[in-house]
Structure formats: structure tokens, C-alpha cells
Amino acid sequence: MKEASFIIAAAEQAELEQCLQVLEQEFAQQEIEVIVVEAASRSYAAAFNDGARQAESDTLLFMRAASIFFLPVYRQLRKCLWQDDKIAAVGPLTNQSFYGQTLCTEDYEDYQELRSFCYNLCEEAQVVSPTMRLQDFCLMVKRSAYQQVGGFDERFTGASYMADADLCLRLIKNGGQPIRVDNAYVYQNSIHEGSNAEIQIENYRAGREQFVTKWDIRPEYSFFVRQELLQFVPMNQEQLCVLEAGCACGSNLMTIKYQNPASELYGIELEEAAASIASQYAQIYNLDLEGFSTESWQDKFDVVIMGDILEHLRDPWKTVARMYDILKPGGKIIISVPNITHVSIFRRMLAGHWDYEDAGILDRTHLRFFARAEVLSLLENAGFMVSYIGYTQTALTDKDRALLPTLTAMLEQTADPGQLKAYQWVAVAVKR
């Protein structure tokens, strides 16, 4: 039996020729099989499944032909895949990603520079992270895990964007864990069909619609690990007890459990589909947070996490006060909320608009809005002592940057100009 089966889906001859040339140079002495499947007239999901049916190895590597794949990357991925029975799939970092697999986006001067970068990165100590999603530009899966969930769902048509996310969620619900290998890198060449930004966005939107229809989960909110919040969690604390309110699919709980397997984790999530996935990592309550009785949890938790949930509540002030009661003395609450004083909001209002959107500060499901002062009063009025308040940023548009000097000049002297760039407030407070 071969050590691995490389299943390469190709829509264009040029990208396939380059991919095969690199594989021939890198893997000439390796016990692998290469299976090329055509993806010009059918979906990538269908092409990958066709290739898997032909494969003979226990290790399946699904790859789009635009990817440049080197030998040490393969070794890092395969080592990680088989080091733990619970690991079902692994994937590297890349230069083009809609999700958290992006490492660097610059082009390389030549092939040798790219090759040296990939080789040198693989020589570093292995760094791995659990993840909710791996993309199929380079996705290595245990054959047994792939077969148990039925392979890729061929209802994802065309470029099959989000078919990989669908596969990963089914692996998770089956008890497996996708892992991102952060010292492995695969470059996606610009000659492939998705290199055009407009085409990429169109393909993603089509895939997203198919995904939401199937899962009733919004991927832009459900999968991301919130490192800006988790950095305040005492990961190494013994008998750590954590509640995440509004935990979505449980990506934060997944990360805590991975770093502290003995931790006691709880989550509250209103959406049933997301709650069912999060239940793989914690005890999940599929309930409305505002109508949930917390009396039995008095002084129970070391940490309560509330990332982007308070703005959705009818009475966030009462809810935060209830979180005070369920924290241990000295326990901490970690919150994030959108910032209504962001420059983009002023720009829209000056143009006469307050347009609600599917995501962002003016998400159409937001009921409450916060500036910095309101974040502080929200916590302090509940009895907390605020130990940290900061913010995250996002890229500004040209119009936003042009408006910044004018707005900054209009601020009161005591106002922090940073509030105009703050996309989200992140605050940490301690129970007195």
C-alpha cells in the first residue's frame, strides 16, 4: 500500500502542469500515488470524491492544482495527522485564505525563494492549533474518517467553496478534530481560476449560501477563535471552570479544551445547529441567555466569556449583573462589543444613512450600541472592577481615512482619538 494518495483536482491545464512538475521533483523517491481528477466540468467536491474512490492509501491528501506543495510540508502534515487517534484532518497555512490559514500574502521573486521559505518554516518546532475549518487547497484526511462521514457533499456545486467547511463540521460531529499546522505552508499560485478577487468573492458567496441552507449557521460568526479574548483566560490554571455565553459552534471552547484538557467548560447558545457542534467540547445549554436561570451556578466560574453577544440582548445590563453572581470572587468577565463611534458610522450618518447589514457594527440583529464610556459603565454598575479596556481594528476605506482628521479635530480634549479607529471594544473586569 502507498504511504499517501495525492488527489489533485484541476480545472486548468497550466496550473496542473506546474503542480505535477513540482511533485515530480520533490516526491520522486516517496511511496505515494498521484491521482489527477478533472474539475472543469463538475464541482471540486465531486472531483475529490471521484479521486478518493480510486485511492489505495489510508492517508488522503486533497489538493487544488494551483497549490505548490513541497516534501517537508507533506512530512509535517502526515506526522501531525497520525500522532493522535482523535485527529481526523490537518492543513497548512497559505497565502490566500477566507479563513484563519493565512500566513503571508506576498509573492515570491522566484521558485527557489518560495522553496527555501517553505523548507525553513518546516524546520521550526511544530506548532499546531485545533480549528473548525480547513480549506481544500491542501487538506489531508484519514481515509477512515473521510469514509465515516461520507466524503464531500456534492450538493456544493461549482467551485465548491465551503464544501471543505461542511466536511470539517461533519468530522467534528463524528468525534474527530481538524488541526491547523502552523509551521507548514502551501503557496497558491496566481494562475488558478480563483486568483481574480471578484471571482473568489462570487464563489465564496455561492458556497456560503449553500452552507447556510444546509447548516443554518452563519460562517462569518461561527468558526473564528477569538484570540483577543482568550489571551485573558488563565489556560494553565488547575480546575479551570469557564462559561461562554453565546458560544456559537464552540471555537473558543475548543481551544480552551485543547490547551487545558482537564478544564470544566460550559456554553450557552441560542441557535440549535451551532449548539450541537459546540457540544463536542463542552456542556452546552441550547437556551435564550436572558431567560436562563443561573441560581444553581452561584460563585461557580473562574471566567465568563461574552464575545459579541451583549449587543444582541434586550437587557445587557441585567445579564452582566447575573454574570457577576455566577463568578467566583476574583473571577473575571471578558467581553467584546462593536464600537458605535467608529469612523465608518460617522461617515454613513454624514451621508444621511444608517444602513443595517448582514454582519458588522450595524448587523441587523443588533439591539444595543456601545461607546467606550458605556462599556465601562455596563461593567462597573454591575459591581465589577475593570482591569483592561482596549480595542480591535479593521482595515479602513479610503473615505474613512479621509474623514479621520476632520473628526479627530472635532473631539473634546478628554476624548481618545483611538475611539474613531476602534472596531470592537474588548474589556476585562474582575469580581470584587
C-alpha positions in Angstrom: 0.0 0.0 0.0 1.2 3.5 -0.8 2.0 5.9 2.0 -0.4 8.5 0.8 -2.7 9.3 -2.1 -2.5 12.8 -3.6 -5.8 13.6 -5.1 -5.4 16.7 -7.3 -8.4 18.5 -8.7 -7.6 20.5 -11.8 -9.7 23.0 -13.8 -6.9 24.4 -16.0 -4.0 22.6 -17.8 -1.4 25.3 -17.0 -1.9 25.0 -13.2 -1.9 21.2 -13.4 1.4 21.1 -15.3 3.2 23.3 -12.8 1.8 21.3 -9.8 2.9 18.0 -11.3 6.3 19.3 -12.2 6.9 20.3 -8.5 5.6 17.0 -7.3 7.9 15.1 -9.7 10.9 17.0 -8.4 10.0 16.7 -4.7 8.5 13.3 -4.4 10.3 11.1 -6.8 11.6 8.8 -4.0 8.4 8.8 -2.0 5.9 5.9 -1.7 2.9 8.0 -2.9 0.3 7.8 -5.6 -0.9 10.8 -7.6 -4.5 10.8 -8.8 -5.5 13.7 -11.1 -9.2 14.4 -11.4 -10.8 16.9 -13.8 -12.8 19.7 -12.2 -13.5 21.9 -15.2 -16.9 20.4 -16.0 -18.0 19.4 -12.5 -17.7 20.6 -8.9 -14.5 20.2 -6.9 -16.5 18.2 -4.3 -17.4 15.7 -7.0 -13.9 15.6 -8.4 -12.4 14.9 -4.9 -14.8 12.1 -4.2 -14.0 10.5 -7.6 -10.3 10.6 -6.7 -10.9 9.2 -3.3 -12.7 6.2 -4.8 -9.6 5.4 -6.8 -7.2 5.9 -3.9 -5.4 3.0 -2.2 -3.8 4.7 0.8 -5.0 5.3 4.4 -3.9 8.9 4.0 -5.8 11.1 1.6 -4.4 14.5 0.5 -6.9 16.6 -1.3 -5.3 19.4 -3.2 -6.3 22.0 -5.8 -3.9 22.1 -8.7 -2.9 25.7 -8.1 -1.1 24.7 -4.9 2.7 24.4 -4.8 3.4 21.6 -2.4 6.9 20.7 -1.1 8.2 17.5 0.6 8.8 18.8 4.1 5.3 20.2 4.2 3.9 16.7 3.4 6.0 15.2 6.2 4.8 17.8 8.8 1.2 17.2 7.9 1.4 13.5 7.9 3.3 13.4 11.2 0.5 15.5 12.8 -2.3 13.6 11.3 -1.2 10.3 12.7 0.1 11.4 16.1 -3.3 11.2 17.8 -6.4 9.0 17.1 -8.7 12.0 17.6 -7.1 14.0 14.8 -9.2 13.5 11.6 -7.7 16.1 9.3 -4.9 18.5 9.0 -4.0 21.5 6.9 -1.2 24.1 6.4 -1.0 27.9 6.2 -1.2 29.6 2.9 -1.2 33.0 1.1 -4.9 33.2 0.1 -7.5 32.2 2.7 -11.0 33.2 3.6 -10.4 31.8 7.0 -7.6 31.6 9.6 -5.0 29.8 7.5 -3.3 32.9 6.1 0.4 33.4 6.9 1.7 35.8 4.4 0.3 37.2 1.2 3.3 38.5 -0.8 4.5 36.9 -4.0 8.0 35.4 -4.2 10.7 36.6 -6.6 11.3 33.1 -7.9 10.6 29.4 -7.2 13.8 28.9 -5.2 12.8 31.7 -2.8 9.4 30.1 -2.2 11.0 26.7 -1.8 13.5 28.0 0.8 10.8 29.7 2.7 8.7 26.5 2.9 11.7 24.3 3.9 12.9 26.7 6.6 9.4 27.1 8.1 9.1 23.3 8.4 12.4 23.1 10.3 10.9 25.2 13.1 9.3 23.5 16.1 5.9 22.1 15.2 3.1 24.4 16.1 -0.5 23.1 15.8 -3.9 24.5 16.6 -7.4 23.0 16.7 -9.7 24.5 14.2 -13.3 24.4 13.0 -12.4 24.6 9.3 -9.6 23.7 6.9 -9.7 24.7 3.3 -9.3 22.2 0.5 -6.4 23.9 -1.3 -4.4 21.3 0.7 -6.4 19.1 3.1 -5.1 15.8 4.5 -7.6 13.5 5.9 -7.6 10.0 7.4 -9.3 7.7 4.9 -11.4 6.1 7.7 -12.6 9.4 9.0 -13.5 10.5 5.4 -15.4 7.4 4.7 -17.3 7.5 8.0 -18.8 10.9 7.2 -19.5 10.1 3.5 -16.8 12.3 1.9 -17.5 15.7 0.4 -21.1 16.7 -0.1 -21.6 17.1 -3.8 -24.6 19.4 -3.3 -21.8 22.1 -3.1 -21.6 22.9 -6.8 -19.2 24.8 -9.0 -16.0 25.9 -7.2 -17.4 24.1 -4.1 -16.3 26.9 -1.7 -17.5 25.8 1.8 -17.6 22.1 0.9 -14.4 21.8 3.0 -16.1 23.6 5.9 -19.0 21.2 5.6 -16.7 18.2 5.7 -14.8 19.5 8.7 -18.1 20.0 10.7 -19.2 16.5 9.9 -15.8 15.2 11.1 -16.2 17.1 14.3 -19.7 15.8 14.9 -18.3 12.3 14.3 -15.7 12.8 17.1 -12.7 13.9 15.0 -10.7 17.1 15.2 -9.3 19.1 12.3 -5.9 20.6 13.1 -4.0 23.5 11.6 -0.3 23.0 11.3 1.3 26.5 11.6 4.8 25.6 10.6 3.7 24.2 7.2 3.0 26.5 4.2 1.5 25.9 0.8 1.5 28.6 -1.8 -1.5 29.0 -4.1 -0.3 30.2 -7.5 -1.9 33.2 -9.1 -2.6 31.4 -12.3 -5.5 29.5 -10.9 -9.2 30.2 -11.6 -9.7 31.9 -8.2 -6.9 34.4 -8.5 -9.4 37.1 -9.6 -10.7 38.8 -6.4 -14.2 39.2 -7.9 -14.4 35.6 -8.9 -13.2 34.5 -5.4 -15.8 36.6 -3.7 -18.6 35.4 -6.1 -17.6 31.8 -5.5 -17.4 32.3 -1.7 -20.9 33.9 -1.7 -22.4 31.0 -3.6 -20.7 28.5 -1.3 -21.8 30.4 1.7 -25.4 30.4 0.6 -25.3 26.6 0.1 -23.7 26.2 3.5 -26.2 28.3 5.4 -29.1 26.5 3.6 -27.7 23.2 4.8 -26.5 24.0 8.4 -28.4 27.2 9.3 -25.1 28.6 10.6 -23.5 31.9 9.6 -19.8 31.0 9.0 -18.6 34.6 9.4 -19.6 34.4 13.1 -19.4 30.8 14.0 -15.9 29.4 13.4 -13.3 32.0 14.4 -11.2 31.6 17.5 -11.2 34.9 19.4 -7.6 35.1 20.5 -8.1 38.8 21.5 -10.4 37.3 24.2 -8.7 34.1 25.0 -5.4 35.8 25.8 -7.0 36.8 29.1 -8.1 33.2 30.1 -5.6 31.6 32.5 -5.1 28.5 30.3 -2.8 26.6 32.7 -5.0 27.1 35.8 -5.9 23.8 37.5 -9.6 23.1 37.8 -10.3 25.9 35.4 -14.1 26.5 35.1 -15.3 28.6 32.2 -18.7 29.6 30.8 -19.0 31.2 27.3 -22.3 32.9 26.7 -23.1 33.0 23.0 -20.6 30.3 22.2 -21.7 29.7 18.6 -20.1 26.5 17.3 -17.7 26.4 20.2 -14.4 27.5 18.6 -13.2 29.3 21.8 -14.3 26.3 24.0 -12.5 24.0 21.6 -9.3 26.0 22.0 -9.5 26.1 25.8 -10.2 22.3 25.9 -7.2 21.7 23.7 -4.8 23.7 25.9 -6.3 22.6 29.2 -8.0 19.1 28.8 -9.0 19.0 32.4 -10.9 22.3 32.3 -14.6 22.3 33.1 -16.4 24.0 30.2 -19.9 25.3 29.7 -21.6 27.2 26.9 -25.0 28.9 26.2 -26.1 29.1 22.6 -29.5 30.0 21.2 -29.0 28.5 17.8 -29.6 24.8 17.9 -27.4 23.9 14.9 -24.4 25.7 16.4 -25.0 24.3 19.9 -25.0 20.8 18.6 -21.4 21.3 17.3 -20.2 23.1 20.4 -21.4 20.2 22.5 -18.4 18.2 21.3 -16.2 20.4 23.6 -18.4 21.5 26.5 -21.7 21.1 28.3 -24.0 23.3 26.1 -27.3 24.8 27.0 -29.4 25.5 23.9 -31.4 28.3 25.5 -32.1 32.0 25.5 -29.4 33.6 27.7 -31.8 36.2 29.0 -34.4 33.6 30.1 -32.0 31.2 31.6 -31.9 30.6 35.4 -28.4 30.8 36.8 -29.3 30.3 40.5 -27.5 26.9 40.7 -24.3 28.5 39.4 -23.7 30.9 42.3 -19.9 31.6 42.6 -19.1 28.7 40.2 -17.0 30.1 37.3 -13.4 31.4 37.1 -14.1 33.0 33.7 -17.2 34.1 31.8 -16.7 35.0 28.1 -19.2 37.1 26.3 -17.8 37.9 22.8 -20.2 39.9 20.6 -23.4 38.8 22.4 -24.4 41.8 24.6 -25.4 43.9 21.6 -28.0 41.3 20.7 -29.7 41.3 24.1 -32.8 43.2 25.2 -31.3 43.9 28.6 -27.5 43.5 28.6 -27.2 45.4 31.9 -29.3 42.9 33.8 -27.4 40.0 32.1 -24.0 41.3 33.1 -25.2 41.6 36.6 -26.2 38.0 36.6 -22.8 37.0 35.3 -21.3 38.8 38.4 -23.3 36.4 40.6 -22.1 33.2 39.0 -18.4 34.2 39.0 -16.1 33.2 41.9 -14.7 36.1 43.9 -11.7 37.3 41.9 -13.2 35.7 38.8 -13.2 37.6 35.5 -15.6 38.5 32.8 -14.2 39.0 29.3 -16.4 40.9 26.8 -16.3 42.4 23.3 -18.9 44.6 21.7 -18.9 46.6 18.5 -18.0 50.3 18.7 -20.7 52.7 17.6 -18.2 55.6 17.4 -16.1 54.0 14.6 -15.3 56.4 11.8 -17.4 54.4 9.3 -20.5 55.1 11.3 -20.0 58.9 11.2 -19.2 58.7 7.5 -22.6 56.9 6.9 -24.5 59.3 9.0 -23.0 62.3 7.3 -24.2 60.8 4.1 -27.6 60.5 5.6 -27.6 56.7 6.1 -27.9 54.2 8.9 -27.9 51.0 6.8 -28.2 47.7 8.6 -26.1 44.8 7.1 -25.7 41.1 7.4 -22.6 41.5 9.5 -20.5 44.2 11.2 -21.2 47.1 13.5 -24.7 47.6 12.1 -25.6 43.9 11.9 -29.4 43.9 11.5 -29.7 41.7 14.6 -28.1 44.2 17.0 -30.4 45.7 19.5 -27.9 47.8 21.6 -25.0 50.0 20.7 -22.0 50.9 22.8 -19.3 53.6 23.0 -16.3 53.2 25.3 -17.9 55.0 28.3 -21.0 52.8 28.0 -18.8 49.7 28.1 -17.2 50.9 31.3 -20.5 51.8 33.0 -22.0 48.5 31.9 -19.4 46.6 33.9 -18.9 49.0 36.8 -22.6 49.3 37.5 -22.8 45.5 37.8 -20.1 45.6 40.6 -17.0 44.7 38.5 -13.6 46.4 38.6 -12.4 47.0 35.1 -8.8 45.8 34.7 -8.5 46.3 30.9 -10.2 48.0 28.1 -8.8 48.0 24.6 -10.0 47.6 21.0 -9.5 45.7 17.8 -9.2 47.4 14.4 -10.1 46.6 10.8 -9.0 48.0 7.5 -10.4 51.5 6.8 -11.8 52.5 3.4 -10.3 55.5 1.6 -13.3 57.6 2.6 -12.9 56.6 6.2 -9.2 57.6 6.2 -10.0 60.9 4.6 -12.7 61.7 7.2 -10.5 60.9 10.2 -8.6 64.2 10.5 -11.8 66.2 10.4 -13.5 64.0 13.1 -10.4 64.0 15.3 -10.3 67.8 15.3 -13.9 67.9 16.5 -13.3 65.6 19.5 -13.4 67.0 23.0 -10.0 67.3 24.6 -10.7 64.4 27.0 -11.8 62.1 24.2 -9.4 59.4 23.0 -8.9 59.7 19.2 -8.4 56.0 19.1 -12.2 55.5 19.5 -12.6 56.5 15.9 -10.5 53.5 14.7 -11.8 51.1 17.3 -13.9 48.5 15.6 -14.7 46.5 18.7 -14.1 47.2 22.4 -12.5 44.4 24.4 -12.8 44.7 28.2 -11.8 42.5 31.1 -13.3 43.0 34.6 -12.9 41.3 37.9 -15.5 40.4 40.5 -14.6 42.3 43.7 
